[in-house]
Amino acid sequence: MNGLDAEGLPLSPRDLDAYRAIAAGDAPHDGQPVDRLLALGLISADPGESGHYLAAEPRAAAQRLMAAAQADLTRTVQRMAHIPAIEGLARHFDGHRMYGGPGSELLESREAMNIRIGEVSRTATTEILTAQPGEPADRDPEIQRLGVDRTRRALERGLTVQSLYNVIAWGHDQTRNYVDVIVAAGADVRASENAFPRMMIIDGTHAFVDNVIAPDDRSGGWHLIDRAAVMWVRSVYLLLWGRATPWGDLSHAVSSGLSERQSAILRELATGASQAQAGGRLGLADRTIGKELSAIKITLGAQSLYQVMAWWGREQHL
């Protein structure tokens, strides 16, 4: 056998006729080529008779070809995984160009977003920055475990991993336990009292944001690739990060006895936001806002929201 050569595929009708003749014990007819059959390992030269050939088991040859093709495919995928690093060199080429590259793509479902984020994250080389503004919710423990594993693998590859949460995340046991684990693994986590948008930035070359064009559509989001747009999103993230509180410095509750979520609601209302606006910024439903405000009144012994906000104003100036 001269070796596997998938370039010999597909076999021509004349090749097939030649194989059938050899398999039947006959010599191939004049003019019937055998080079491709030899290269593919479908026949071998008969050592006992010059010019004659012996047929080989075609299934074995097919398996060898399949193994070779799979090996080629694996090498191709591995090479593709390194291409983003080459693309990342663009930041060092003529930084004053007006054109920053291809723009953006709408991913119309949360599943599509997660798949694309996973693809980009696996090839990250420097940093993964995330901002999660919404109210935390209970997650499938297996999904949470996979999240921890992904974070640990990124840290083991030497990446910087930063995550920004709303302070109300501290009051959610599962989220707090998750963050404690990734912080112990080396991630840097902070929490903000102020509203901020959801975002994810990878290597300064990819950004993922909510569908700001249709804000009521929470099913998907945008994958930004344009260099200027991504770096602008990153600059906003770093501004928010600089004003946030390190996770380890958070307390379980404010001295008044209010929860972090309740305090966050009052901070929003103190800026002049309506209850609906405060809910939108914090990722809380109107019903949740009303429930928490009722609980605050009970805690403070207040009869009205006006009394609550008057007390809050005094507290912030003590």
C-alpha positions as CSV (number, residue, x, y, z in Angstrom):
1,M,0.0,0.0,0.0
2,N,1.5,3.4,-1.0
3,G,-0.4,5.2,1.8
4,L,-3.8,6.7,2.2
5,D,-4.7,9.5,-0.2
6,A,-8.2,10.9,0.2
7,E,-7.4,13.1,-2.9
8,G,-8.1,9.9,-4.9
9,L,-11.8,10.2,-4.1
10,P,-14.3,9.8,-5.4
11,L,-13.6,6.6,-7.3
12,S,-14.5,6.7,-11.0
13,P,-16.6,4.0,-12.7
14,R,-13.4,2.6,-14.2
15,D,-11.8,2.4,-10.8
16,L,-14.8,0.5,-9.5
17,D,-14.7,-1.9,-12.4
18,A,-11.0,-2.5,-11.9
19,Y,-11.5,-3.3,-8.2
20,R,-14.4,-5.7,-9.0
21,A,-12.2,-7.5,-11.5
22,I,-9.2,-7.8,-9.1
23,A,-11.6,-9.0,-6.3
24,A,-12.9,-11.7,-8.7
25,G,-9.3,-12.9,-9.2
26,D,-8.9,-11.4,-12.7
27,A,-6.4,-9.0,-13.9
28,P,-7.8,-5.5,-14.7
29,H,-8.6,-4.8,-18.2
30,D,-6.2,-2.9,-20.4
31,G,-6.4,0.8,-19.7
32,Q,-8.0,0.4,-16.3
33,P,-6.0,2.5,-13.8
34,V,-4.9,1.0,-10.5
35,D,-2.8,3.9,-9.0
36,R,-5.7,5.3,-7.0
37,L,-6.8,1.8,-5.8
38,L,-3.2,1.3,-4.6
39,A,-3.0,4.7,-2.9
40,L,-6.3,4.1,-1.1
41,G,-5.2,0.7,0.1
42,L,-7.9,-1.1,-1.7
43,I,-5.5,-3.4,-3.6
44,S,-1.8,-4.4,-3.2
45,A,0.7,-5.8,-5.7
46,D,0.7,-9.6,-5.8
47,P,4.3,-10.6,-4.7
48,G,4.0,-14.0,-6.4
49,E,3.0,-12.8,-9.9
50,S,4.2,-9.6,-11.5
51,G,1.5,-7.3,-12.9
52,H,-1.2,-8.9,-10.8
53,Y,-2.9,-7.5,-7.7
54,L,-4.7,-8.7,-4.6
55,A,-7.9,-7.1,-3.4
56,A,-7.9,-5.7,0.2
57,E,-10.9,-5.6,2.6
58,P,-12.6,-2.3,1.6
59,R,-14.2,-1.8,5.0
60,A,-10.7,-1.7,6.6
61,A,-9.6,0.8,4.0
62,A,-12.7,2.9,4.6
63,Q,-12.0,2.9,8.4
64,R,-8.4,4.0,7.8
65,L,-9.6,6.8,5.5
66,M,-12.2,7.9,8.0
67,A,-9.5,8.0,10.8
68,A,-7.2,10.0,8.6
69,A,-10.0,12.4,7.7
70,Q,-11.0,12.8,11.4
71,A,-7.3,13.6,12.2
72,D,-7.2,16.2,9.5
73,L,-10.5,17.7,10.8
74,T,-9.1,17.8,14.3
75,R,-6.0,19.6,13.1
76,T,-8.1,22.1,11.1
77,V,-10.3,22.9,14.2
78,Q,-7.2,23.4,16.3
79,R,-5.7,25.7,13.7
80,M,-9.0,27.7,13.6
81,A,-8.9,28.1,17.4
82,H,-5.7,30.1,17.0
83,I,-7.0,32.4,14.3
84,P,-8.6,34.9,16.8
85,A,-5.2,35.5,18.3
86,I,-3.9,36.5,14.9
87,E,-7.0,38.7,14.4
88,G,-6.2,40.3,17.8
89,L,-3.0,41.7,16.4
90,A,-5.1,44.2,14.5
91,R,-5.0,46.5,17.5
92,H,-1.3,47.0,16.9
93,F,-1.7,47.9,13.2
94,D,-2.3,51.5,12.4
95,G,-4.3,52.5,15.4
96,H,-5.5,55.7,13.8
97,R,-7.5,54.0,11.0
98,M,-11.1,55.2,10.8
99,Y,-12.5,51.7,10.0
100,G,-12.5,49.4,13.0
101,G,-13.6,46.2,11.2
102,P,-16.9,44.4,10.8
103,G,-19.7,45.8,13.0
104,S,-22.2,43.7,14.8
105,E,-24.5,40.8,14.6
106,L,-27.9,40.3,16.2
107,L,-28.2,36.9,18.0
108,E,-32.0,36.4,18.3
109,S,-32.2,33.9,21.1
110,R,-30.5,33.4,24.5
111,E,-29.3,30.0,23.3
112,A,-27.6,31.6,20.3
113,M,-26.0,34.2,22.6
114,N,-24.7,31.5,25.0
115,I,-23.3,29.4,22.1
116,R,-21.5,32.3,20.6
117,I,-20.2,33.5,24.0
118,G,-18.9,29.9,24.6
119,E,-17.1,29.9,21.3
120,V,-15.4,33.2,21.9
121,S,-14.6,32.5,25.5
122,R,-12.8,29.3,24.7
123,T,-10.3,31.2,22.5
124,A,-9.8,34.1,24.9
125,T,-6.2,35.0,25.6
126,T,-6.2,38.0,28.0
127,E,-9.4,38.9,29.8
128,I,-13.1,38.2,30.3
129,L,-15.2,41.0,31.8
130,T,-18.8,40.6,32.7
131,A,-21.6,42.8,34.2
132,Q,-24.8,41.2,35.6
133,P,-27.2,43.9,36.7
134,G,-30.4,41.9,37.2
135,E,-31.9,40.3,40.3
136,P,-30.2,37.0,40.9
137,A,-32.4,33.9,40.6
138,D,-31.9,30.2,41.6
139,R,-30.1,28.3,38.9
140,D,-29.7,24.6,38.1
141,P,-26.8,23.4,40.3
142,E,-25.3,21.6,37.4
143,I,-25.3,24.8,35.3
144,Q,-23.8,26.7,38.1
145,R,-21.1,24.0,38.5
146,L,-20.3,24.3,34.8
147,G,-20.0,28.1,35.3
148,V,-17.4,27.5,38.1
149,D,-15.5,25.1,35.9
150,R,-15.4,27.5,33.0
151,T,-14.1,30.3,35.2
152,R,-11.4,28.1,36.8
153,R,-10.2,27.0,33.3
154,A,-10.0,30.6,32.2
155,L,-8.0,31.5,35.3
156,E,-5.7,28.5,34.8
157,R,-5.0,29.8,31.3
158,G,-3.8,33.0,32.8
159,L,-6.8,35.2,31.9
160,T,-8.0,38.1,34.0
161,V,-11.6,37.4,35.0
162,Q,-13.7,40.3,36.4
163,S,-17.4,40.2,37.3
164,L,-19.7,43.1,38.3
165,Y,-22.9,42.5,40.2
166,N,-25.7,44.6,41.7
167,V,-25.4,44.8,45.4
168,I,-28.7,42.9,45.8
169,A,-26.8,39.8,44.7
170,W,-25.3,39.6,48.1
171,G,-28.6,38.8,49.6
172,H,-29.1,35.7,47.3
173,D,-27.5,32.7,49.0
174,Q,-26.8,30.7,45.8
175,T,-25.2,33.6,44.0
176,R,-23.2,34.6,47.0
177,N,-21.9,31.1,47.4
178,Y,-21.0,30.9,43.6
179,V,-19.1,34.2,43.8
180,D,-17.3,33.1,46.9
181,V,-16.0,30.0,45.0
182,I,-14.8,31.9,41.9
183,V,-13.2,34.6,44.1
184,A,-11.3,31.9,46.0
185,A,-10.2,30.6,42.6
186,G,-8.7,33.9,41.6
187,A,-11.6,35.9,40.0
188,D,-12.1,39.6,40.9
189,V,-15.7,40.5,41.8
190,R,-17.3,43.8,42.7
191,A,-20.8,45.0,43.4
192,S,-22.4,48.3,42.5
193,E,-25.2,50.3,44.2
194,N,-25.9,52.0,40.9
195,A,-27.8,50.8,37.8
196,F,-25.6,49.5,34.9
197,P,-26.3,47.6,31.7
198,R,-25.6,43.9,31.1
199,M,-22.4,43.4,29.1
200,M,-19.5,41.0,28.5
201,I,-16.2,42.0,27.0
202,I,-13.6,39.4,25.8
203,D,-10.0,40.4,25.0
204,G,-11.1,43.9,24.0
205,T,-12.2,42.5,20.6
206,H,-15.6,41.1,21.3
207,A,-18.5,42.6,23.3
208,F,-22.0,41.1,24.0
209,V,-24.8,43.4,25.0
210,D,-28.6,43.3,25.3
211,N,-30.8,44.1,22.4
212,V,-30.8,47.9,23.0
213,I,-32.6,48.5,19.7
214,A,-35.6,46.5,21.0
215,P,-35.2,46.8,24.8
216,D,-38.4,44.9,25.5
217,D,-36.9,41.9,23.8
218,R,-34.9,40.0,26.4
219,S,-34.5,36.8,24.3
220,G,-31.2,37.7,22.6
221,G,-28.6,40.4,22.1
222,W,-25.9,41.9,20.0
223,H,-22.4,40.5,19.4
224,L,-20.2,43.6,18.7
225,I,-17.0,43.1,16.8
226,D,-16.2,46.7,15.6
227,R,-12.9,47.7,17.3
228,A,-14.1,51.2,18.4
229,A,-17.5,50.0,19.7
230,V,-15.9,47.2,21.7
231,M,-13.3,49.4,23.3
232,W,-16.0,52.0,24.1
233,V,-18.1,49.3,25.9
234,R,-14.9,48.3,27.7
235,S,-14.2,51.9,28.8
236,V,-17.8,52.1,30.2
237,Y,-17.3,48.8,32.1
238,L,-14.0,50.0,33.6
239,L,-15.7,53.3,34.7
240,L,-18.4,51.3,36.5
241,W,-15.8,48.9,37.9
242,G,-13.8,51.7,39.4
243,R,-16.9,53.0,41.3
244,A,-18.0,49.5,42.6
245,T,-17.3,47.9,45.9
246,P,-15.0,44.8,46.2
247,W,-17.1,41.8,47.0
248,G,-15.2,41.1,50.2
249,D,-16.1,44.5,51.6
250,L,-19.8,44.1,51.3
251,S,-21.8,43.6,54.5
252,H,-24.9,41.4,54.8
253,A,-27.1,44.4,55.6
254,V,-27.0,48.1,56.2
255,S,-27.0,49.3,59.8
256,S,-30.7,50.2,59.6
257,G,-31.7,46.6,59.2
258,L,-32.7,46.9,55.5
259,S,-31.4,44.4,53.0
260,E,-29.1,45.3,50.2
261,R,-32.0,45.0,47.7
262,Q,-34.2,47.3,49.8
263,S,-31.3,49.8,50.1
264,A,-30.7,49.6,46.3
265,I,-34.4,50.4,45.7
266,L,-34.3,53.5,48.0
267,R,-31.1,54.7,46.3
268,E,-32.9,54.6,42.9
269,L,-36.0,56.4,44.2
270,A,-33.7,59.0,45.8
271,T,-32.4,59.9,42.3
272,G,-35.9,60.8,41.3
273,A,-36.7,57.6,39.5
274,S,-40.2,56.2,39.7
275,Q,-40.9,52.8,41.1
276,A,-41.2,51.4,37.6
277,Q,-37.9,53.0,36.6
278,A,-36.2,51.7,39.7
279,G,-37.5,48.2,38.9
280,G,-36.2,48.4,35.4
281,R,-32.8,49.5,36.4
282,L,-32.5,46.8,39.1
283,G,-34.1,44.1,37.1
284,L,-37.0,43.8,39.6
285,A,-40.6,43.3,38.7
286,D,-43.2,46.0,39.8
287,R,-44.7,43.5,42.2
288,T,-41.3,42.9,43.8
289,I,-40.7,46.7,44.2
290,G,-44.1,47.1,45.9
291,K,-43.5,44.1,48.2
292,E,-40.1,45.4,49.3
293,L,-41.4,48.9,49.9
294,S,-44.1,47.5,52.1
295,A,-41.5,45.5,54.0
296,I,-39.4,48.7,54.5
297,K,-42.4,50.6,55.9
298,I,-42.9,47.8,58.4
299,T,-39.2,47.7,59.4
300,L,-39.1,51.5,59.9
301,G,-42.6,51.9,61.3
302,A,-43.4,54.3,58.5
303,Q,-46.9,55.0,57.3
304,S,-46.0,56.3,53.8
305,L,-43.3,56.3,51.2
306,Y,-42.8,60.0,51.8
307,Q,-41.8,59.2,55.4
308,V,-39.5,56.4,54.2
309,M,-37.7,58.7,51.8
310,A,-37.4,61.5,54.4
311,W,-35.8,59.0,56.7
312,W,-33.5,57.8,53.9
313,G,-32.3,61.3,53.2
314,R,-31.4,61.9,56.8
315,E,-29.6,58.6,57.0
316,Q,-27.4,59.4,54.0
317,H,-26.3,62.7,55.5
318,L,-25.4,61.4,59.0
